[in-house]
């Protein structure tokens, strides 16, 4: 309720101020027109007053509009941060509670060896999940306040994709076969290995997370018009047209039931977009609508062109 009031009050005040300014301007104009009809000798001074009033009105309205826009943006940012904190708290509590339960269960003397091994594997997976999540939060924080330069080198993409796919599939509890990879074995890209791995892990993880119980994610790479393209396609819940561009905003999550049912903080695609931009590329999302899957397309510069640009620099 307080957040709603914080947006409503400045908008109402700005609207009242703009209305008063318009009323004042109209009053000035009518007064000057009346005086002009009464006395032609006062034309110069009246015109000066009218011009001054118009300039003052434009200035006041501009300041009020900018103030309102800025304030609304700040309030929305605070809302997103509050939502982010809630999501982070939930993301941390779930694996921590699981780890605590696992440790307590391991303390039972009558527990058999197979059950102990199962619990240790569960704890390891929860720790990996926490580690990846914390890395994403730290990465997003660094990108928000500026990032260091990357070590750009030529990299073979297929081994990197296969490694990331196997890691994400294991983390999500699926066979590696749910992720298909379509690219030549010698397909090369130009970029920073750590950054590319973060990009691939986030996109593949999203593809699985926003699919159903039987996910199918396709990763392909190709060259076109001097550019390298990497596509990650899923057959999951899809994205409506109105939210397609906003999914790359920090803390943003599509406000639908199917998205809210899945854990997340709205940081993954923000991190992806920021890293792709730092690599000199561009990322976009394509979906035919809700329930029809999503394709995330990453465009990177051709390795040779980046190498040539580096030599020219």
N, C-alpha and C positions, 0 to 999 in steps of 0.2 A: 504493500500500500504506500509506503514512504517513497519508493522508487517512482510510482505513478505520479504522486504529488510533485516530486522533484522535476518531472518533465512538464506537468500541467501548469504549474505556477509561472515559470518563465515564458511559456507560450502565451498564456493569458495576459501577462503583463506586457509582453511585446505587442500583442494584438491591440490592447487598449491604447498603448503609446502610438502605434501606427494610426489607429482610428482618430485619436486626438490631433495628430500631425496633419492628417488629411482634412479634418474639420477646420483646423487653423489655416491651412493653405486655401481652402475654398472661401473661408471668411475674408482673408486678405484679398483674394482675387475679386470678390463681389464688392468689397469696400473700395478698392482702387478703381474698378469700372464705374462705380457710382460717382466717385470724385472726378474722374476724367470727364464724365458727362456734364458735371457742374462747372468745371474750370479747366480749360485747356492749358492754362499757364503752369499747372502743377504736373504736367506730363512727365518731365524728366525725373523729378523726385519720386513720383509714384511708380514709374517703371523700375527705378533702382530698388525701391522697397519690394516690388513684386519679384524681381530677379533674386534679391537676397533671400526672400522667403522660399522661393523654389529651391535654391541651392541648399538652404538650411534643411528643408524638408527631405531632399534627396540624401543628404548626409545623415540625418537622424534615422531615416528608414534603413539605410545601408548598415549603419552600426547596429541597429536593433535586429535586423535579419541575421547578420553575421554572428551576433551574440547568441541568438536563439539556436542557430545551427550548431555553433561550437558547443553550447551547453548540452544540447540534446545528444550530440556525439559523445561527449564525456560521460553522460549518464548511461548511455548504451554500452560504452566501454566498461563502466563499473559493473553493469549487469552481467556482461560477458565474463568478467573476471570473477564475479561471485559464482556464476555457474561453473566456471573452470575450477574454482576452489572446491565446490561441492563434488565435482566429478573426480578431482584428484583424491579427495578424501575417500570417496567410494572405491576408487581404483587401488588405493593403498590398503584399505581395511580388509578387502576380500582376500588377497593372497596372504596378508599377515595373519588373519584369523585361521586360514587353512594351514599355514606353517606352524602356528601355535598348537593347533589340534594334532597335527602330525607328530610334533615333538613330544607332546603329552602321551600320545598313543605309543610311541616308540619306547617310552619309559616302562611299559608294562612287561613284566618278566615272562608271562605266559604267551607272549606273541610269537607266532612261528616265523621262520626265516623268510618265507615267500611274502608274507604280509609286511615284514620289515623292509624288504627290498622294494615293494610297491609303494610304501610310504616315503621311503628315501627318494624315489623317482618323482613322486608327487611334490615333495618339498623342493627338489632341484628345479622342477618346471616352474613352480611358483616364484622361486628366487630369480630364475631367468626372466620371467614375466615382469617382476619388479625392476630388474636391472634395465631391461629394454624401455620400460615406461619412464624411469628416471632419466635415462639418456635422452628420450624424446623431449621431456620437459626442459632439461638443461640446454639441449640443442635449440629449442624454440626461444628460450631466454636469450641465448647468445645471438641468434639471428635478429631478435627484436632490437637489440642495442648495438648491432653492427657485428660483422664477422671478419675473421682473419682471411687472408688470401689462401687459395687452394694450391696444392701441388698438382698441376695438370700434366698428366702423362697419357700415353696411348695404352689402352687396356682392352683385353679380350673380354667381351661381354658375356658369352655363353657360360663359362665356368662360374662367373660371379652370380649370374641369375640362378643357376642350378644350386649353388651354395645357399643363397638367400631363400630360395623356394623350399629346400629341404629343411632349413632351420624353422621357417614359419609354419610349414606343414606339421612338423614335430611339436612345435609349441602349441598349435591348435588341436593336436590329437588326430590328425588325418594322415593318410598315406601320401607320399610325395607325388603319386600319380594324379592327384586332384589338380595339380598345377602342370600344365603342358607348356613346353618351351619350343618356339619355332624361330630359329635363326641359324645362320651358318656358324660352324664351329670356330672359324677364324674371324668372325664379325668383331670389328674394333671400334671403340669410342674414345674420345679425348676428354679427360676430366680427372677429378680427384676420386680415388678409389673409396675412401671413407664416405664421402658425400654420396656417391652413386649407390653404395650399399644401403645407406639410410633411405634413399629414395626408393630403391627396389623393395626393401623390407616393408616400408610403409604402404606402398601400393599393393603388393601381394597380400599383406595382412588385411588391408581394407577389402580386397576382393573376396577373401574367405569370410571375413567377419560379416559383411553385408550380403552374404548369400544365404541360402537355406541350409537344411540339414545335409544335403548332398552337394557341396560346392564344386564348382568347376571354374578354374581360373586359367586364362590363356595369356601367355607373355610372348610377344613377337617383336622383332626388330627388323628394320629395313632402311634403305637409303632412297631419297627422292629429292631431286633438285638441289643437290649439294648439301643436304641436311640428313642427319641421322634421327630416326624416329623409333621410340620404344613405346609399345602399347601394352597395357595391362587391362584385360577385359574379363568381366565377370557376368554371370547370368542371374544376378540377385535382385534386390529390391528396387534398383534404379533410382533416378533423380528427376524430379519435375523440372520443367524449363525455367521457372521462376527462381529456383535455388541453384541452378547449375554453376553460375559464376561465384556465388557467395560461399560455396563449400571450401574455397581456398582462404577464406578470412580466418584470422586467429580467433579461436574459441567457438566458431560457428558450427552448429550441428542442425541438420534439417529438422524442423519441428513436426515430425510425424511419429506415430506410435511405433512403427517398425524400426525407426532409428533409435528412439528412446529405450527400446527393449535391449539394445546392444550397448555395452559399456564403451565409453569414449570420452575424450576431453575436447575435441575440436582442434587439436594441434597437429595431427598427422599430415594433412594436406597442406596446411600452412607451412610446415617444415619443408615438405616436398617442393612447393612453389618457390620458396626462398632459396633453397639449395640449387634448383634448376636455373633460376635467374643468375645466381652467382657463377654458375658454369657457362653463362652466355646463352642459355636456352629459354624455352617457353613451355608451359604445361597447360593443358586444356582438358575439359571433361565433355563427354558426349553420351547422351542417353535418350532413348526414344520415349521415356516416361517411366512412371512408377511401375515396378514389377517387370521391367523389360531389360534389366541389366545396365551396366555402366562400362564405358571405355575411357580410361585415362591415358592421354597421349602426351608423351614427353618429346620435345624436339630439341636436339643438341646440334652444335656445329660439327661439320665434317672434320675428322681428325687432321687431315692434311691442311685444311684452311686455317685451323687454330694454330698449327705448327708454323705455317707461313706467317700468320699475324704475329706470332711470338718473335720470329726472327726479324721481322720488320721493326718491331718495337725495340 
